[in-house]
């Protein structure tokens, strides 16, 4: 029997006579209903429902996320009072128990209803509590895990582990037995967080004011499950036979779908070891290629009350999907094989192809390999931000894509993950989730409507570490071939299974010009305990395998969280695109780092570079830190003007970009970029000189904080001595490693020592993030002990904790800033860790140590034979300074911009906040240089220079 969860919008029956609660000796309360028993643990409020004669037991609890994604369950709260009167049970207390968090106050009333109970939660939060994802109930299941529900169309909806949806009612249970329904007053998000856990929002507000009393309601009731489950027609046992229907005509780059009637003998039509369908295609030029066919179960996607509902749409069927690049004819022969033999079928007539106005697939430009073009030669410049998870929500599903398209954005990444659009989290491997596959079909159709492109990310590290690996079907504990995560890269059986999935994905989706590229995975360092060398060797095998499978030659890439990634990976010939991911995790000017990363990728590789993840914080939203989006603005312009294909793609769509309506930052960049001949001419990064600053000093405060970022790397640093100059620059910056090692890795151990001048009394503030096993931090100032603290690891230590089974140790996440007073003068500050393992310190702050009276500017640009582009920035115009209202205008300065030759040039000045031209002026170039003097520069300006 499949493990299914189904969404129901059917109403519960009207309330009947209330039953009475009974209290047991242990203080728990029991409610006996005609079809089952409800027990409430009054010491750790949870609701346990047991339908009669079903074998099912479901435990319902409540939780919320706050601040830096800290998980608080009601069961770990403090019950202050319990009262019971007939069918009404009331519990009140505090929700949240950690020392550094003020708890939420709650009152929960449980009223008996017909065959169930209604829970009403009254919530009031303190001002200091920042909710990041609202209030949820969760259901965890014991023995009976065959779970179903009924959709509003009297059909069944397969939702396997990792799904997300919106629903008013969920119904759980085994076929033909009593189950449990969970009902809410309106549509709210629901997701399956594992094979036995379902999470359902119960409060419509993710965040609410401390003055508000929020009321959330949810009803639990016993409900009869259906007696039958409709068959999806997956297995087949018939003599091998084959025929097909195809459209008579099609346009170039459109989807050409063949309906194939294939009969044979198989148990699993997704497994090419049991049955295969291949199309042998001859195009109008006489070239031939092979396109695999695929099996699918049709799904119906509809909107109800603005929410997407999906259900079965018919019996399973076989398809072949093709496209054509040129007008003419396609001739198709089909070949099917099962374990009994093979059969052929040739379409009686060719498919006639007529021309369309489509631009075609995204390719690397043969003129300038740093950029993209389409098949028709037009520029393709991707501008977008990340919405990787296809899920319900106010800005979810395709609503976010629509908003992006309306504001000049044209691409997104979709994660094919367990909790996104991934296919493999069904009942065992090579059993592909058809709901998720249908949603990919849906987003590709929408891409045609919105003129959008996608990077299809085939895996992500979250599925190969911690709980993700525990649930992963490749895990031997779940019936897979891999004992450990690293085996996924080296195990031959795992490779065969992976290639089967690649074949299915290519067969179903490679027809689409809207797939900008395939991305093997999101941030491969995250695959637990897997050496980089092993990962790169895997890419050396899989990149050519994917290229061979895909007859339409989509571009291929992958990604790493280590900023610009390993050079050896990008040197693989089939790796068409270079990527960067960066979360700065500091308060510095993001433009400077962006320029550094883009320049590195440009100089190292003659390949397109995309900056596919970006943010100023990696583990928390930025809405409270940069509400106007200055970091987005600065990174966008710095990247475009330093050879990046588009902009650094920011994170935090649903809780930052969309609710704060920051889409205009992408529209501004698109306005400027329209018409620039990227990929049609050869561009180079140009050096821009800055001189002749007006001597007028910047007003006080003359001193700013220095924030120094550390770098990932589990190795021994080449130096432990770091000097910080008056402008905030640090020597040997990349040797300041994030992990300060303890006694567990003596061979990697160094103690970072900083020499820095404090103009006045201040503070040294290292940020303590994650600690492994245990940490013991000592900080010495001028060789005198100034600070000492133990950082134990385990349950109850830090803001969160996890047990690392592979290393038999605990890790605790502290996320706290140490504050050590420092007297004015030149000081030497040394950190030592005498704990059992490492302490991760992502950044250090030295207050008041950066001199700001000397004006600072940033300038970057690119040029081709017909146009020169430049971006000039007041370096004080950072997100941090804007948020703290300490931006001083750049005084009079001259910028020297190189151009191809001497003579007159038209310089178009652009306002960058909304992307509008301001004025056009004529300049004379001498010695192939234009001198542009600005009397002042508040923030930044962009230039288009043409002769």
N, C-alpha and C positions, 0 to 999 in steps of 0.2 A: 504494500500500500504506500502511495506517495505521502510525503510529509507536506501538507498543504495548510495554508492559512487563507481564509477567504473573508472578504469584506461584505457586510450586509448593511443595508440601509432600511431594513424592515423595522417597523415600530414594535416596541414591546407591548404586550397586552396591558390593558388598564389595570391599575392597582386593585388588589383584592383586600381581604381582611388581613390586618396586621397580626403577625405572630409575636410572641413574647421572647425576649432574650433571657437566657438562664446562665448564671454565673457558676463556674466550677471552683474547686478548692484552690487551684493554682491561679485564680483570678481571671482566666480566660472566659469569654462569653460565647455562648452557642445559640444559634437560631435554627430550629428545625422547621424546614419547609417541606411541602408535599413531595418535591422531586429531588431533595438533597439537603445537605447540612452546611451551615455557614459558621465558621469559628473565627473569632477576633482575638488576637493576641493583644491584650491591653497593656502589656509592659513594653512591647516594641510593635507599635500599631501596624499589623498586617491582617489581611482578610483572606481566609482560606476557604475555598468552595469545593465541595465534593458531591457531584451529582450521583444519584442512586444507580447502582449496578452498572457503572460505566468504567470503573478503573481509573478515571481521571481525577486528579487533584491539582488545583491551580492556586498558587499563592499570589495575591495582589498586594503590592506595596506602592509607595509613592516616593518620588525623588525630584530634585531640581539641580541645575548646574548654576554655579555662581562664580563671579570674578574670573580667575584664570582657569576656567573649566574645571572647577572643583565639584565633585559629585557628592551630594548630600542626600541620604535616605532618611525617611521619616522614622524608620525602625531604629536608627541610631540616635534619635532625638530623646527628649526628656518628657515623659508623661507627668503632668502636674496634678490632673484631676480626672476622675472617671465617675460618671453618673448614669443610671439606667432607670427608665420609666416605661414599662410595657414594651412596646416595639421600638423605642427610641433609645439608642445608646450614644452617649456623648463623651468624647475624650478631648482634652485640651493640654497644651504644653508648648515646648520650645522645639524648633526643628533646626538642628545644626548644633554641633557640640564642640567645635574646635576653638582653641584659646584665642586665635586671632580673628575670629569671625563672630559677629553678633548674630544670634540665632533669629530665625523667623518665628513669629508667634502663630499658632494655629488652633482652631477648634474644629474637630471632625464629628459630625453627627451621622449616625448610621440608623436609618429608618427602615423598618421591615416593609416590603412591598410584596405583591403577589409573586410567590415563588422566587423571591430574591431580596435584595437590600439596595437602598439608595444611599450613597455617600455624598455628603455636602461638606466641603472644606472651606472654612473662612480663614483667610490668610492676611497677615499684616507683616511687612518686612521693615527692618531698620534702615535708616538712611545709608548706612555704610555698605549694605548688601547690594551687589550688582548682579542681577540675574542675567545669564547669558543665553539660556535656552528654555526658559519657562518651567512649568510644573507638569509632571508626567505621572501616570501610573504604569507599573510594569506587571506583567504576568509571567510567572515561571511555572513550568509544568513538570510533573513527576513522571509516572510510568507511561501513561497513554499519550503518545506524541503524534498520532494521526489527527491532524487538525484541519478543519474545513469551515467554510462559511458560505452564505448564499448572497449573490449579488442582486441588484434590483431587477435584473433581467431574467431571473429564474435560471441562471447558469452558474457554473463554478469558475472561480478565479484563482489560478495557481499563483501563490505568492510564497516563494521559498525564502530561505535565510538571507537576510540582507535587504529585503524589499523596503521601500518607503511608499506611503500612500496617504490619502486623506479619507476619513470615514466617520460616519455617525455611529455605526455599530459593527462590532466584530463578534463572530460566533465561533466557538471552539468546541471540538469534541470528535468522537469517533462516529463513523457512518452507522446509522441505525440506533444510536444510543443517545442518552441525555448528554447535553453539552452545556456550555456557559455562554451567555451573550453579555457583551459589555456595551452599554449605550451612553451616548453623550448628547447634549442638547443641540449641537451643531457640528459641522464638519471640522475636524482637527487632525493634525498629523499622526500617523501611526507608522511604526517600522518594526521589522523583525530583526532583533539584535543578535540572534543566534538560533540554533535549531529548536531551542526550548524557551526562548524569551521573546516576548512581544511588548513593545513600549508604545504607549498611547498618550498624547497630550490631553490634558483635561482643563487647562486654562488657556484662553485665546490670546492672552498677552504674555509675551516672553519676558517683558520687563514692565513693572508698574511702580508708581510713585509710593513713597513710604506713607503718605497720607491716605492712600486708598486702602479700603478693605476689599480684597478680591474674593469672590465666591466661585468655586469650581465644583461642578457636580458630575457624578458618574454613577450609573446604575449597573448592578450585577444581578443576573437572573439565570435560572436554569431553563434550558430550551431544548426541545427535541431536534436532533439532527436528522437530515434526510436519510432515506433507506438505501439510496443508490448514488453512485458517482458516475457521471457520464464518461464514457470511454473517449479517449483522444486518438485512438486508432494508430498507436505507435508501432506495435508489433504486427507482423504480417507472415502468413504461411500460404502462399499461392505459387503456382508455376510462374517462372520468370517471363514477364511481358512488358513491352515498352511502346508508348506512343506519346505524342505531344501536340499542343496547339501553340502557335506563335502569332503575333500581330503581323499583318501584311506589310505595314509601313511604320516607320519611326523616324524621329528627327535625331540629328547628331547630338551626342551627349545626353540623350534622354535614357530613362530606364526601359530596357527591352526585356520583358518578362515572359518566359515560356512556361506554360502550364503543362506539367509532365504527369502522365498516368503511368506509374511504375508499380508493378506487382512483383513479388518475389518472396524469398524466405529470409526473415531476419527478426531478431528480438529488439535490436536497437538501431534505428535508421540513421542515427548520428555517427555511428562507428563505421568508418570506411573499411575496417577489417571484415565487416559483415556484408555491407552493400555499398556500392559506389555508383554515382552518376556523373558522367563527364560530357561536356559539349566540346566538339572539335569544330572550331570556327574558322572560316576563310573570309577575309575582308575584301573590300573592293580592289585592293592592290595585289590580291593574290597571296597575302601573308596569312599564315595559319597560327593559331594558338589554342591552348586548352583552357577551358573554364570549368571548374568543378560545379556540379549541381548540389542542391541541399534539400533537406527535409524540414518542414516547418508546420507548426500548428497555428492556424490563423487566430488572431486576437482582434477584438473590437475595442477601440479607444473612443470614449465619449466624454462630454463635459456635462456634469449635473451640478447646478448651483455654483458654477464657476470652478468645479473641482473635477479633475480627471479620474474617470472610472474605466477600468479595463477588464474585459472578460473574454471567454472563448468565443470565437467567431465561426467555427466550423471544424470539420474533420481535418486530420493531418494530410499534407500533400507535398509533392515534390515540385521544385522550381529550378529554373536556370535564369540568371540575370546577366544581361549583356549590355554593352553600349557600343556606339560607333563614333569614330573620329571624323570620318569623311562621308560625303554623299556617295551613294552607289548601292552595292548589294552585300548582304551578309548571307553566307551559306552555312548551315549548321547540321552536323551529324551528332546524334546522341549515342553514347555507349553506356550500358548499365551492366554491372556485375554483382552477383552474389555468390555464395558458396556452391551453387549448383551449376554455374556457368556464366555466359555473357550473352547480351542481345544488343542489336543496333537498331536505330531508327533515324532516317534522314528526313528533314523537313521537305515536303514535296515542292515547295516554292521558296526562293530566297526572300529575305526581308529587305524591302526597298527603303533605303535611307535617304532622306532629304535634309537640306541644310537648315540649321537653326542659327540664332544669334548668340548662342552660348560661347563663353570665353574658353571653356575647356579646362583640363586638369592643371593643377599647379605643378610647375617644373622649376628646376634650377636654371637660371638664365645662362645660355651659352656665351653671352656677351660679357656679363659681369657675374661670376659665380657666387658673389656675396649676396645676390638678390634673387627674388622669384619673378617668374613671368607665367602667363597662361599659355596654353597651346597656340592661341592666336597671336601671341607676341605682346599682349597687354601686360602692364605691370600688375603684380599682385603684392599688395602691402598689407599684411595682417595687423590689425589693431583690435585689441579686445582685452577681456579680463576673465578670470577663472570662475566658471560655474561647473565644477567637475562632476557633481553628484546630481543625477536626475531625480528630483524628489519634489514632493508637494510643498506648498507654501505660498505666501503672498507674492513672492518674487521667484517662485520655483517653476518646475516643469519648463514650458517654453515661454512663459511670461517674461523671464529674464532675457532670453534671446531676442524677443520682440523689442524690448526696451533698448537693448544694445544696438540692434540694427537701426532703430530710429535715431540713434546718436552717433552714427558713423562707424560703429564697431562691426567687424565682419568675421571674427573667429572666436572659438572657444575650445577648451579641452573637455572631452568626456572621459571619465574614468570607468573602465569596464571592470569594476571592483565588486566585491561581495555585497556591498551596501549601495552600489550604483547600478551600472548597466552590465555587470559581469555575467557570464553565461554558465560558469562551472559550479555554482553552489546549489545544485539540485541533488537528486538522489544518486550520489556517486559521480565519478568522472565520466566524461564523454556522454553526459546527459544534460543538454543545454536548455537553459531557462528560456521558455518561449515568451513569457511576459516581457522580460528585459530585451530579448531580440526584437520583439515588436516595437518596443519603445525606441530602439536604435533606428528601425525603419521609419518611425514617426519623426524623429529629429532630423533624419536625412531628407524626408519630404519637406519638413519645415525649412530646412536650409535653402531649398529651391525657392520657397516663398519669400524668405527674408534676405536672399543673396548672401548666405553665410557659409563659413568653412569650419571644419573641425579637425583637431588633432585627436585621433582615437588612441587613447592611452590604454593598453591592453592589460596591464596589471599595476598594482601599487603596493608599496612596502607595508602598509597597514594590514594587508592580508598575509604577510609572511613574518610576523613578529607578534609576540605576546598572544592575546586572545585571538587575533586574526589567524595565527598559525594553528592554534588549538581547533579552530573551526574549519581550517582549510582542507579541502577534499584530497589534496596531495599528501597530507599527513598520514603516515601509516596507521596512526590511532583511529583515523576515519576511513580506513580501507585503501588509502593511497599507497604509492610506492616509496615514499620518502620518510626515512627515520628522522632526519633533521632537515632544517631549511636549506642548508647548503647542498643537500642531495638533489634538490630541484634543478640545480645547475649541472649536475654530473651524472645523475641516474639515467640510464638508457631508456627505461620504461617511462619515466617522467618526460623525457624528450619526445618520445613517440606520441604520448598523450597530448603534449603541448602542440605538436605539429598538426595533430588532428583538429585541434581547436582553431589553429591558424587557417587550416583549409576551410573550415566552416565559415569563419569570419570573412575570408576572402570571397568565398562563393556567394555569400549573402550581400556583401556591401561594397565590394571593390568596383562595381559598376559606377559608383557615384563620384562625380567630379567634385563633390562637396567634402570629400575626405581630403583635407590638405596634406595629411601625412599620417603614417602609422607611428606610434610611440610605444616601444616595447614595454616600458614601465616607468612608473613615477619614483624617482630617487632610489636607485639600486643599493646605495649604502645601507638602506633600511632593511634589506633582507638579512635577518638575524644571523650573526656568526658566519658570514659568507665573505671570504677574502676578495678584494678588488680584482686580483689577477684571475680568479675563478670566474667572476662575473663577466670580465672582458672576454675571456675565452668562450664563454657561452654566447656572447654577442657575435663573436667571429663565426660561429656556426649558424646562429639563427638569422642573422641579417641576410646572408645570401640565400638561405632557405625561404625566407619570406619574399625576397625579391624574385625568386624563381616561381613561387606560387602565384604571384600577382601579375597577370598578363597585362595590366594597364599601368604598371610601373609607378604606383604611388611612391612618394618620397618616404624615407625611413629615418627615424631618430630614436633617441632614448633620453633619460635624464638622471641627474645625480644631485644630491643636496649640497655637495661640496662646491658651491659657487660655479666656477667654469668647468668643472668635471675633469676626469683624467684624459690627458692628451692621447693615450694609446687607444682609447675608445673611439674618439673622433677620427682617428686615422684609418679606421676600418673602411675599405672602399665603398661598401654599400650603406655606410652611415652618411646619409645625404645632408643632414642638418645638424649644426652644433647648437647646444643649449646652454643656458645659464639659469640657475635658481639662486635667489639671494633674499634672505630676510636680514636686514641690517642689524636689528636688535641693539641699536644705539641711537643717540640723539644728534648725530652728525648730519652733514649735508649729503643727501642720497645721490645728488648729481655727481659728486666726485667719485663715489664708488661705482656708480653706473658707468661712467666714462672709462674707468679703469678696466672693468669687466669686458665692456664692448670692444675696447682697444685690444685687449688680450686675445679675444676670439678672432677679431679681424686680422691681426698680424700673424696668428698661428695657423689659420686655416682659410683656404679659398673655398669656403662653403657658406651658405646662408646661416646666419646666427639669429636664433629667437630667444628672447628672455622670457621664459615661460612661467616663472613664478617670482613674485616680488612682494615685499611688505616691509614695514618698519618694525614689526613684531612677528615672531613665528608662532607664538602660542597664546596670543590674546588679540582681541579685536582692536582696531585702531580708531574706532569712532570717537572715543573719549580723548585721544591724544592729538588727532589731526582731523577734526571734523570738516574742515574746508577742503581737504585733499591736496595740501601743498606738496606732500611727498609724491603723490601720483603725478602732479603737474611737473615737478622737477625731474623725476625719473623719466617720464614720457619724452620730454624735449631733449634731455641729455642723451638718451639712447638713440632716438631718431637721427640726431646730429652726430652720432659716432658710429654709424654703419650698421646699427641693429635693424632687423626687419620689423618695423613697427615699434611697439612700446613694451616695457617690462609689464607682464600681465599680473596685476595685483590680485590678491586673495580677498576674502571677506566680502563676498557679494551680498549675502542676505542680511548681514548685520552691520554693513558699512556703506558700500557703494550705492546699493539700491535704496535703502531707507533714507539716506542723506541726499539722494538724487545728485550723485557726483558724476553722472554720465557725461556732463558737458566737457569734462577734461579730455575725453576721448574724441568728442566732436571737434574740439579745438584743434587737436593734432591732425584729424582727418581733413579739416578745412585747409590747413596749411599744406598737407602732403598731396592733395589732389593735383594731378598734372605733372608731378615731378617724375622724370623718366627713369625710375629705379628699374634695373634689369635691362634697360634699353640702351644705356650708355655706361661706360666704365667710371665708377666713382672712386675717390681716394679720400682718406681722412687728411685734413689739412691742419698745420700748426697755426695758431692765432696768437700774435703777440699782444701784450697788455703793458701800457706805459703811461707816463705823464699823469699820475694821480695828483689831484688837487691836494695841497698840504693840509687842508682843513681836517682836523681829526674827527673821528666818530665820537659822539657824546657818550658820557658815562651810561651804563657801567662799562668801564674800560676793560675789565677782566671777565672772561666767560669760563664756564667749566670745560674741562677736557674730558671727553668720553672716549675711551680706547676699547676697541673691539678685539676679542681674541679670535683665534682661528682653530677650526677642527683639525684634529690630527693625533692619532694614537701612536706617538713616537716620542723620542727624546729630542728636545729642542736643541738647536745648534748653539744657542747662547742663552744665558739666564740674566743678562744685563741689558736694560732698556732705558734709554734716555728720552725724555719728553722736552721738546723745545718750547719757546714762548708762544709759538703759533699752534700748539697742540699736536704737532707731528711727533710720532714715536719711531725710534730707530728699530731696525730689524722687526718690523711689525708682524710679519708672517711667522716669526718664531715664538710669538706670544700665544701659547697653546691654551685651548679652553679647558683641558683637563689637567689639573694640578695633582700629580700622582702622589700616592701615599706609599706605605711599606709594601703593598702587594705587587708593585712593579718597580723594584729598586733600579733595574737597568734603564728605566725610562725617566727617572726622577730628576727634576731640576727645580730650583726654587726661584721664581721670577723676582728680580730686584729692579726697582724703578728709581731713577734719579730725576728729580723734578723740583722746580722752584715754585714755592707758594709765596706770592707777593704779600699776602696777608694770611692770618689764621684761617684755616679751612678744614676740609675733611677729605679723607681717602675712603672710597666706598666701592668695594668689590661686591658684585651681585652673585649670590650663591644660588645656583639653580639645582642641579641634581647631584646627589651624593651616593656613591656605591659602597656597600658593605658598612663603612663608617668613615667619618672624617674627623680630623682634629686640627683645626685651623689656628695657626699662630701668625701674628703680624708684628713685625719689628720695625720701628722707626729709629733710624740712626743707631741700629744694633741694640736697641732697648725694646723689650717686649711691651707692646701697646695694646694688644688684643689677643684673647685666647678663648676658643669655644669648641665644644664637642658637637659633632653632627651625627647622632646615631641613626641607624637605618632599621626599618621594620614597621610592623603595623602600629599605627598611632604616631609615628614620627614623620614630621613634615606635613605638607598640605595633601600629599598623596604618596602612595607607595606601591611597589610591585615586587613580587618574588621572581628572581631570575633562576629558573630551574636549571638551565644549562650551566650556570656558574655556581649554583647552590648559595646564593646570597640575595639580600634585599637591596633595592634601590629606593631612596626617598627623594621626593621633589620638595625643596624648601621654598624656592623663589622668594628670597629675602635679601635685603641690602644691608650689609654691614656698614657701620658709620664710625670711622676712627678719626678723632680730632688730630689735626696736624698744625704745629706752630709755624709761623711765617719763616721763610728762609729756604735755602736749598736743602732738600731732605733726601735720604735714601730709605726706601720702603721695601721690605722683603716679606714675601708670603711663604710660609712653610705648612705642609700638610703631613701630620704624623699619624693619620688614621690608617685603617687597614687597606683602603683603596682610594680611588680618585674623587676629587671634588670638581664639578664643572662650574667654571666662572666665565660666562659669555662676554661680560664687559666690566670695565673699571671706570670709576668717575673720580677725577681730581678737581675739586671745586676751586674756581677762581684762577686757574693756572694758564688760561689761554689769553694772550694779549690781543685786544681787538681794536686798538687805535689805528693800526695800519690797515687801510682798506684792502679788502680781498675781493677778487673777481674770478669767475670761471668762464672760459670761452672754448667752444669746440665747434667743429664744422666739417663738412664734406663737400667735394666738388667733382663735377664732370666737365665735359667739354662745353656744355651749353649753360650750366647753372652752378652757382656756388651758394651753399647754404651755411648759415652761421647762427649760433645761439650764444648770447652774451648774458651772463647772470651775475647779479650782485650776490656774492657768496654768503652774505648775511641772510638772504631770503630763503631760510630753511623752514621746514614744518615746525620745528621746535621753537625757533625764534618768533614765528608768526603766532603760534599758540600762546607764547608768553609776552607778546607785544614788545619785542626788543629788536625789531628790524630797523637798522639805520640805512638811509639811502647811500648808494655808492657815489662818491663825489666825482667830479670831472675826470674822465679817463679816455685814453685813446687806444683803439683796437686796430691792429695791423693784420689785414686779411689777405692772404695770397690769392691771386687770380691768374688765369692762363697767360695773359699778355697785357701790355700797356694799352691805354686808351680810355674812352668814356664808358662808364657802366651805370646802369639803372639799378639803384638799391631800393628794394621794397621793404619797408619796416612793418613788422607784424606784432600786434598785441597778442600775447600767448594765452591769456586766461580763458578767452572765448574764441580765439583763433580768427582774428579779423585784421585785414591790412589797415595800417594807419596813414601811411604817406609813401610817396616815391620820390627819391632825389637822385641827382646825377653826381657821380664821383669820377675823378680822373685817377687812373692807376699809373703809378710810377714804379719802375723796378719790379713789375708784376705784383704790386701790392697796393691795396686801397687802405687809406687811413681814415677811420671813422671815429670821430670824437663825440662822446656823449657828455653833456653838461652834468647830468645826474642819471642814475638808474635805480629806480625804486626796487624793482624785483628782477625782471629779465625781459629780453626782447629777442625776436627771431628775424633773420634777414634772408631775402632771396636776391641774389645778385646775378644780373644778366648783362651781357654786352649788347 
